[in-house]
Amino acid sequence: MSVDAHPTRPTSIAQLREVSQPPEVRLRANAEHWTASLYLRDLSPYLTWLLLRTSISANGVTGLMILVGWSTAAALLIPGIGGAALALVLGQLQMLVDCCDGEVARWRNTRSPAGVFLDKVGHYTTEALIPIALGIRAAGWPLEFPADFAWTSAGLALALLIVLNKALNDMVHVARANAGLEKLSDRKEEAVPSGRVIARLRRAARFVPFHRLYHSVELTIIIFAASVVGLFLPPLVAERWVLLILLPLALLALVGHFVAIMASKRVRS
């Protein structure tokens, strides 16, 4: 069991930021979501301050993050724009809590593999449940089978593609560890493909970054926007079009991600 580096509560938000948000956290190229850089890291120390006044562990905070993520998907089962709006708010809240678990761990010096594992569970399950809920939402409620199998199956297929795409990054780390290679640094240069054609395609993807649409935050934003548009369309049309558009793009993102990894330094000894 590790000994707390800071057994007492922080005396100020500035002190908490200094310990829980070091430069190596704020400047991470790939691990930090854009919402964290935009505003969540500015808010998270205040929630972390409150959490440190309780006995909840860093892993307990991660468990809370998981529950908020599952609630995000469940909110989409509420018909109409109300459910989409609730999911949008909960998606942001999940990311806020996700910032806090690491901050609690860094303050108390209780970082562990279990915490990393739970974090992965939270993101994998949430980003799988949201498209499943979108498929049910697109089918309408109550469900009628077999007529609604097409939409629920499309949601399941989208969930599978998203999970596979996320798993590719973890497969890289597992492959390197099994090959006895050092851990990858969190630098953009590591992901740059060596082939000219693939590198150009990767740069072009920055202008139309559809491969970034499958995080829980982006998915809830898209679904909420579709619900707003859906106010002016027949019921379920907007949600169904979103599902039909996201599904082939997710397949393209998966294939592109795989090719980019194979062409990069990440899987080379």
N, C-alpha and C positions, 0 to 999 in steps of 0.2 A: 504494500500500500504506500502510495507516495505521500510525502509530507507537504502540506500546503505552503507555498512560497509566500502567500499573503493570507494568513489565517484570519486577520481582522477585515472589517468592511472598508471599502475605499473611503477616503476622507473628502474626495471631490470627484466630479466628473472628469476633470482634467487628468487626475491621477489614474482613474479607471481607464481612460482612453490610452494613456501612455503604456500601460501594461497589457491591456486586452486588444489593442489595435496597433501593434507595431508596424513599421513600414513594410516588412515582408508579408503582412496580411493585406494591407491596403493596396499594395502594388502588384498583387498576383495577377498574371496575365490571363489565365484561363479559369481559375477557381472562383473568381469573384463575379457574381452576376451584376449586370448593369444597374439594376435597381439598388444594389448595395452601394455601388459607387456614386449613384445619383443622389440618394437621400437616406437609405436605410441605415448606413453606418453612422449617420449623424443622429439618428433617433435611437439606435439600439443601446447605447450606453445607459440611457435613462431606464429602459426596461431591465437591462442587466443589473443596474443599481438596485431595483426592487427585488429581483430574483436573488441577489446576494444577501438580502435581508431575511431570506427563508433558508430552510435546510435542504432545498431541492438540489440535486447533483446536476452536473453538466449532462450526464446521460438522461436524467429525468427531464431536462429541458428539451433534449432531442426527442424524447418520447412525446412531449407536448407538441413539438413541431410535426411529428408524424400524425398525431390526432387532428391537428389543424389542417394538414394536407388532405387527409381522408374526408374531413368535413367539407373541404373545397369541392371535391368530386360529388359528395352527397348533395350539396346545395344545387348542383345542376339538375337534379331530379325534380326540383321545384319548377313547375311550368312557368313560362313567361319571362319577362325581363327581370322580375324580382329575384328569381333563382340565379340568373346570370350575374346580376349585380352583387348578390351575396357572395358568389364564388369569386368574383373579382376582388372583393375586399379580403376574403379569407386567403386568397392566393398571395396577396401582399403581406398579410399577417404571418403566413407560414415562412416567408423569406425573412421577415423581421425576427421571428423566433429562431430561425436558422442562424442568423448572425449572433444571437445571444448565447447559444450553447457553447460556441467556441470561446466567446468572451468569458463566460463563467469558468470554463476549463482552464483558460490561460491565467485568470486571476488566482484560482485555487491550485493551479499546477496539477490538474487531475486529467490531463489528456491521456487517452488510451485507445488501443485498437477497437475496443468495444464501441467507443463513441463514433469512430469513423464508420464502423459497420452499421450502426443504427442510422447514421446520417444517410448512408447509401440506401438502406431499406426505406427510409422516408421518401427520398426523391424517386426511387424506382417505382414504389407502389403508388405514389400520388400521380406520377406522370403516366402510369398505366391506367389508373382508375378514371382519370378525367376523360380520355377518349372513349372509354367504355360507357361512362355516363352520357357523353355527347351522343353516342349511338342510340342509347335508350331515349334520350331527349329528342333526337331526330325521328325516332319511330313514333313518338307521341305516347300519351298515357291515357288509359290503360293499354298495355301491349296486347296485340292480337297476333297469334301465331297460326300458320306460318307466314302470314302476310308481312310481318315486321322483322322477319329473320334477316332480310337484306341489310337493314340499317343497323341492327345490333351486331351483325357479323362484320359490317364495315367498321364499327367502333372497336371491335375486338382486334381486327386486322391492323388498325391504326395503332392500337396499344402495343401490339407485338412488334411492329416496326420501330416504334419509339424506344421500347425497352432494348431491342437488339442494337439500335444506334448508340444508346447510352452504354451498353455493355462493351462495345468495341474499345472504348477508352480504357476500361478496366482490364480487358483482355491484353492490351498492350503492356500494362504494368505486370500482370501475371506472367506473360511470356518473357519479359525482361528478367523478372525475378527467377524464373525457372532456368533461364540461360546464364544466370550468374552475373548479369550486367547491373551497373549502378542504377539507382533510382533516377528517373527523369527529373530535370529541373523544370520549374514552371516558367519556361521562356518560349516566346513565339517562334524562335529560330528552330526549335526542335521539331515543330510540326510542319515546317516548310518542305514541300515535296522536292526531290532532287531533279525530277524530269521537267523539262521546260514547258511542255504542253500542259501537264497536270498543274504545274505552278501557275501558269496563266489562267487556267480554268478556276483555280482556287482564288486568285486575285479578282477574277470577274464575279465570283460568287459574293464578294463583299458588297457589290452594288445591288444585288438582289438576294439578301441573306435569308432565303426561305428555310435553310437548314437550322436556323435559330428559332423557329416557330414552335418547337415542341417541348419547351420548358413549361412548367405549370403556370408561370406568370404570363408568358406569351399566349398560351392556350386560353386562359381565362379572359384575357383582353380581347382576343379574336372572337370568342363565343359571346362576350358581352356586346361587342360591336355588331355581330350578326343579329343579336336579339333586338338591338335598336333598329337596325334595318328591317327586321322582321315585323316591326310594328306597322309597316306600310305594305306588307306583302301577305299573301294567304298563309295560314298557320303552317309551321314546320318547314316552309320553303327555304328560308335563310339557313337554318341549322343543317338541312340536308345538303345544300350547296357547299357549305363550309366543310362538311365531312367528305364530300366528293372531291373537293379541291385539295384538302390536306393529305388524303390517302396516297395519290400518286406522287405528290411532292415528298412525302415521307420515304417512299421507296427510292426515289432519286437521291435524297439526302443520305440514305443508308449506303447505297452503292458508291456514291461519291466519297463518303467518309472512309469506307473500306479501301478504295483505291488510293486516297490521299495518305492513309496510314502506311500502306504497303510501299508507297513511293517516298516516304519520309525517312529520317534518320532514326525514328523511334523504334523500329523493329530491325535495325541493323547493328551488328556487333562491332 
